[in-house]
Amino acid sequence: MATASQGKGQETPPQEGAGTSEGSQEGTNGAWVNEGYQRWVEQRKEWTSGTRPAQPRHRQLPILTHEMVLGERAFPKAVPLEAVVECLVEIWEEEDAWD
């Protein structure tokens, strides 16, 4: 279990042998390997590396109609929340319901 008791920005990593055997396996030499701990160490390296992951490209939002958003039928495929909010804002602005 990670704790922040060592100081600001520092964490105590999970103990090598701590926890259950869930997510672990025997290593190539027969020693027990804690896969969760290994993933935690790898993820922490990414968090503390100081580099940020590349920002995803701005994707084209699907075209939504007011009827699609206000209707009771499900969308034919998943729609990003951003697109639905954008459509609702347009509706509210047209109806002067924004304020």
N, CA, C and O of each residue as an XYZ file, in Angstrom:
396
protein
N       0.833     -1.180      0.000
C       0.000      0.000      0.000
C       0.874      1.238      0.000
O       1.804      1.339      0.800
N       0.593      2.175     -0.877
C       1.398      3.377     -0.973
C       0.933      4.383      0.053
O      -0.265      4.614      0.220
N       1.888      4.979      0.739
C       1.563      6.027      1.691
C       2.446      7.215      1.415
O       3.516      7.079      0.821
N       2.006      8.373      1.841
C       2.776      9.591      1.634
C       3.432     10.018      2.934
O       3.607     11.216      3.157
N       3.798      9.092      3.792
C       4.309      9.429      5.106
C       5.778      9.827      5.098
O       6.264     10.337      6.108
N       6.499      9.619      4.016
C       7.918      9.928      3.994
C       8.200     11.392      3.694
O       9.341     11.829      3.841
N       7.250     12.128      3.298
C       7.483     13.527      2.996
C       6.702     13.928      1.774
O       6.062     13.110      1.113
N       6.772     15.197      1.495
C       5.993     15.734      0.395
C       6.450     15.145     -0.936
O       7.623     15.247     -1.296
N       5.516     14.527     -1.666
C       5.802     13.999     -2.985
C       6.487     12.651     -2.997
O       6.723     12.090     -4.067
N       6.815     12.116     -1.824
C       7.455     10.810     -1.784
C       6.460      9.781     -1.312
O       5.618     10.063     -0.459
N       6.553      8.604     -1.857
C       5.642      7.535     -1.482
C       6.430      6.312     -1.085
O       7.540      6.080     -1.563
N       5.844      5.545     -0.214
C       6.430      4.268      0.151
C       5.862      3.222     -0.789
O       4.644      3.050     -0.842
N       6.707      2.515     -1.535
C       6.183      1.511     -2.462
C       5.618      0.326     -1.709
O       5.996      0.077     -0.564
N       4.720     -0.403     -2.338
C       4.224     -1.619     -1.708
C       5.395     -2.564     -1.464
O       6.346     -2.592     -2.245
N       5.331     -3.320     -0.409
C       6.403     -4.257     -0.080
C       6.456     -5.385     -1.096
O       5.424     -5.810     -1.614
N       7.631     -5.857     -1.373
C       7.849     -6.888     -2.390
C       7.008     -8.125     -2.154
O       6.420     -8.648     -3.101
N       6.929     -8.605     -0.945
C       6.195     -9.837     -0.690
C       4.846     -9.612     -0.063
O       4.187    -10.576      0.328
N       4.405     -8.367      0.050
C       3.161     -8.057      0.751
C       1.949     -8.401     -0.088
O       2.019     -8.441     -1.316
N       0.849     -8.646      0.579
C      -0.415     -8.865     -0.114
C      -0.650    -10.321     -0.428
O       0.035    -11.210      0.077
N      -1.629    -10.541     -1.270
C      -1.995    -11.902     -1.640
C      -1.229    -12.337     -2.867
O      -0.479    -11.555     -3.452
N      -1.413    -13.557     -3.249
C      -0.735    -14.067     -4.434
C      -1.468    -13.705     -5.711
O      -1.048    -14.087     -6.804
N      -2.567    -12.964     -5.577
C      -3.322    -12.544     -6.750
C      -2.450    -11.634     -7.602
O      -1.859    -10.690     -7.079
N      -2.356    -11.897     -8.908
C      -1.552    -11.071     -9.801
C      -0.070    -11.380     -9.698
O       0.753    -10.559    -10.104
N       0.292    -12.526     -9.174
C       1.695    -12.881     -9.063
C       1.899    -14.265     -9.659
O       0.942    -15.001     -9.899
N       3.147    -14.602     -9.891
C       3.436    -15.906    -10.470
C       4.850    -16.303    -10.101
O       5.610    -15.515     -9.539
N       5.181    -17.514    -10.421
C       6.539    -18.001    -10.203
C       7.438    -17.427    -11.286
O       7.068    -17.417    -12.460
N       8.610    -16.953    -10.903
C       9.571    -16.435    -11.860
C      10.268    -17.574    -12.584
O       9.985    -18.744    -12.326
N      11.175    -17.237    -13.486
C      11.870    -18.258    -14.265
C      12.756    -19.139    -13.397
O      12.995    -20.298    -13.734
N      13.246    -18.601    -12.280
C      14.087    -19.403    -11.397
C      13.288    -20.006    -10.242
O      13.879    -20.515     -9.289
N      11.975    -19.958    -10.310
C      11.122    -20.534     -9.278
C      10.796    -19.577     -8.152
O       9.990    -19.917     -7.285
N      11.392    -18.386     -8.128
C      11.114    -17.402     -7.082
C       9.784    -16.722     -7.359
O       9.387    -16.550     -8.511
N       9.106    -16.339     -6.293
C       7.816    -15.676     -6.409
C       8.015    -14.261     -6.942
O       8.901    -13.548     -6.472
N       7.203    -13.844     -7.918
C       7.304    -12.524     -8.532
C       6.000    -11.786     -8.298
O       4.928    -12.288     -8.634
N       6.086    -10.602     -7.726
C       4.916     -9.773     -7.477
C       4.722     -8.866     -8.689
O       5.368     -7.824     -8.805
N       3.827     -9.270     -9.589
C       3.602     -8.506    -10.820
C       2.994     -7.141    -10.532
O       3.304     -6.167    -11.218
N       2.137     -7.063     -9.533
C       1.532     -5.782     -9.176
C       2.579     -4.774     -8.746
O       2.522     -3.603     -9.122
N       3.539     -5.238     -7.952
C       4.623     -4.362     -7.511
C       5.446     -3.891     -8.703
O       5.809     -2.718     -8.788
N       5.742     -4.807     -9.626
C       6.520     -4.433    -10.803
C       5.786     -3.389    -11.636
O       6.398     -2.431    -12.110
N       4.476     -3.568    -11.819
C       3.686     -2.583    -12.571
C       3.682     -1.241    -11.851
O       3.767     -0.187    -12.482
N       3.583     -1.289    -10.514
C       3.567     -0.051     -9.733
C       4.876      0.709     -9.933
O       4.865      1.925    -10.129
N       6.005     -0.002     -9.885
C       7.314      0.625    -10.064
C       7.411      1.241    -11.458
O       7.879      2.371    -11.599
N       6.978      0.519    -12.485
C       7.018      1.044    -13.851
C       6.144      2.284    -13.993
O       6.553      3.272    -14.602
N       4.939      2.227    -13.428
C       4.025      3.364    -13.518
C       4.589      4.566    -12.772
O       4.475      5.697    -13.244
N       5.193      4.332    -11.616
C       5.759      5.429    -10.833
C       6.899      6.102    -11.597
O       7.057      7.320    -11.523
N       7.698      5.318    -12.334
C       8.762      5.900    -13.153
C       8.168      6.861    -14.177
O       8.724      7.932    -14.421
N       7.037      6.479    -14.778
C       6.370      7.361    -15.740
C       5.866      8.621    -15.052
O       5.996      9.721    -15.589
N       5.281      8.458    -13.846
C       4.740      9.611    -13.124
C       5.835     10.603    -12.763
O       5.624     11.814    -12.823
N       6.999     10.096    -12.389
C       8.058     10.959    -11.878
C       9.110     11.300    -12.918
O      10.102     11.949    -12.586
N       8.932     10.888    -14.159
C       9.950     11.111    -15.181
C      10.059     12.574    -15.587
O      11.080     12.983    -16.139
N       9.040     13.361    -15.327
C       9.084     14.768    -15.686
C       8.631     15.043    -17.103
O       8.490     16.205    -17.485
N       8.400     14.014    -17.890
C       7.906     14.218    -19.246
C       6.423     13.906    -19.279
O       5.938     13.029    -18.565
N       5.736     14.619    -20.096
C       4.299     14.403    -20.224
C       4.028     13.565    -21.465
O       4.719     13.699    -22.475
N       3.028     12.704    -21.389
C       2.685     11.930    -22.585
C       2.157     12.849    -23.680
O       1.598     13.910    -23.403
N       2.341     12.432    -24.906
C       1.874     13.227    -26.042
C       0.365     13.411    -25.957
O      -0.372     12.474    -25.653
N      -0.077     14.619    -26.226
C      -1.501     14.914    -26.195
C      -2.166     14.279    -27.408
O      -1.647     14.366    -28.521
N      -3.301     13.647    -27.200
C      -3.992     13.066    -28.352
C      -4.458     14.167    -29.302
O      -4.790     15.274    -28.879
N      -4.476     13.844    -30.573
C      -4.952     14.815    -31.559
C      -6.413     15.131    -31.299
O      -7.167     14.301    -30.792
N      -6.793     16.338    -31.654
C      -8.193     16.728    -31.494
C      -9.022     15.908    -32.469
O      -8.845     15.998    -33.684
N      -9.913     15.121    -31.929
C     -10.713     14.258    -32.794
C     -11.983     14.976    -33.237
O     -12.492     15.859    -32.547
N     -12.468     14.587    -34.377
C     -13.700     15.143    -34.914
C     -14.875     14.585    -34.124
O     -15.038     13.370    -34.010
N     -15.682     15.470    -33.587
C     -16.847     15.035    -32.830
C     -17.947     14.603    -33.789
O     -18.080     15.171    -34.873
N     -18.725     13.617    -33.410
C     -19.812     13.171    -34.282
C     -20.874     14.257    -34.423
O     -21.046     15.094    -33.537
N     -21.574     14.228    -35.539
C     -22.642     15.196    -35.771
C     -23.883     14.715    -35.034
O     -24.364     13.604    -35.258
N     -24.387     15.559    -34.162
C     -25.585     15.234    -33.392
C     -26.683     16.218    -33.742
O     -26.422     17.401    -33.959
N     -27.886     15.738    -33.794
C     -29.036     16.620    -33.982
C     -29.703     16.819    -32.634
O     -29.515     16.035    -31.703
N     -30.477     17.872    -32.552
C     -31.197     18.139    -31.305
C     -32.128     16.988    -30.960
O     -32.294     16.634    -29.793
N     -32.731     16.409    -31.992
C     -33.647     15.289    -31.760
C     -32.912     14.088    -31.165
O     -33.448     13.384    -30.309
N     -31.681     13.862    -31.626
C     -30.908     12.739    -31.096
C     -30.606     12.937    -29.612
O     -30.683     11.995    -28.823
N     -30.265     14.161    -29.244
C     -29.887     14.431    -27.854
C     -31.109     14.470    -26.945
O     -31.077     13.947    -25.831
N     -32.184     15.090    -27.421
C     -33.370     15.249    -26.581
C     -34.312     14.060    -26.647
O     -35.201     13.930    -25.805
N     -34.136     13.199    -27.622
C     -35.016     12.047    -27.784
C     -34.787     10.979    -26.725
O     -33.861     11.060    -25.918
N     -35.646      9.993    -26.753
C     -35.577      8.922    -25.769
C     -34.829      7.702    -26.287
O     -34.577      6.769    -25.525
N     -34.475      7.690    -27.552
C     -33.786      6.536    -28.126
C     -32.291      6.613    -27.824
O     -31.723      7.696    -27.683
N     -31.681      5.458    -27.731
C     -30.237      5.391    -27.492
C     -29.485      5.804    -28.753
O     -29.990      5.643    -29.864
N     -28.290      6.331    -28.580
C     -27.453      6.667    -29.723
C     -27.048      5.379    -30.428
O     -26.888      4.347    -29.775
N     -26.879      5.419    -31.754
C     -26.498      4.198    -32.475
C     -25.120      3.675    -32.066
O     -24.870      2.471    -32.135
N     -24.229      4.567    -31.643
C     -22.923      4.156    -31.132
C     -22.510      5.148    -30.049
O     -23.132      6.198    -29.888
N     -21.469      4.810    -29.316
C     -21.021      5.654    -28.208
C     -20.692      7.060    -28.703
O     -20.086      7.238    -29.759
N     -21.102      8.051    -27.920
C     -20.872      9.450    -28.261
C     -20.119     10.088    -27.100
O     -20.525      9.928    -25.949
N     -19.024     10.814    -27.374
C     -18.292     11.464    -26.295
C     -19.172     12.481    -25.571
O     -19.979     13.174    -26.190
N     -19.007     12.558    -24.274
C     -19.781     13.491    -23.469
C     -19.606     14.921    -23.974
O     -20.554     15.706    -23.957
N     -18.412     15.256    -24.417
C     -18.136     16.593    -24.935
C     -19.097     16.970    -26.061
O     -19.560     18.109    -26.115
N     -19.400     16.041    -26.950
C     -20.295     16.307    -28.074
C     -21.720     16.535    -27.595
O     -22.413     17.415    -28.106
N     -22.159     15.753    -26.622
C     -23.519     15.904    -26.095
C     -23.655     17.245    -25.382
O     -24.649     17.947    -25.564
N     -22.665     17.602    -24.576
C     -22.708     18.879    -23.857
C     -22.722     20.036    -24.844
O     -23.476     20.993    -24.668
N     -21.895     19.955    -25.879
C     -21.857     21.011    -26.895
C     -23.229     21.195    -27.540
O     -23.675     22.324    -27.745
N     -23.889     20.101    -27.856
C     -25.212     20.153    -28.470
C     -26.233     20.748    -27.502
O     -27.049     21.580    -27.900
N     -26.196     20.333    -26.240
C     -27.132     20.876    -25.250
C     -26.935     22.376    -25.059
O     -27.910     23.116    -24.931
N     -25.697     22.824    -25.039
C     -25.424     24.257    -24.894
C     -26.017     25.021    -26.068
O     -26.599     26.089    -25.877
N     -25.879     24.487    -27.287
C     -26.480     25.138    -28.456
C     -27.990     25.256    -28.294
O     -28.570     26.305    -28.573
N     -28.618     24.182    -27.845
C     -30.076     24.188    -27.648
C     -30.458     25.245    -26.628
O     -31.378     26.030    -26.860
N     -29.760     25.272    -25.500
C     -30.093     26.223    -24.438
C     -29.884     27.661    -24.901
O     -30.670     28.544    -24.556
N     -28.824     27.905    -25.684
C     -28.582     29.259    -26.179
C     -29.676     29.687    -27.154
O     -30.121     30.834    -27.123
N     -30.115     28.764    -28.027
C     -31.181     29.083    -28.979
C     -32.491     29.382    -28.266
O     -33.262     30.226    -28.722
N     -32.749     28.709    -27.167
C     -34.001     28.890    -26.429
C     -33.888     29.963    -25.350
O     -34.827     30.160    -24.579
N     -32.762     30.654    -25.285
C     -32.500     31.644    -24.232
C     -32.674     31.049    -22.841
O     -33.106     31.733    -21.914
N     -32.339     29.795    -22.707
C     -32.453     29.128    -21.412
C     -31.097     29.050    -20.726
O     -30.949     28.372    -19.710
N     -30.122     29.734    -21.272
C     -28.762     29.645    -20.747
C     -28.617     30.366    -19.420
O     -27.917     29.878    -18.533
N     -29.254     31.506    -19.261
C     -29.099     32.295    -18.023
C     -30.080     31.908    -16.973
O     -30.075     32.479    -15.883
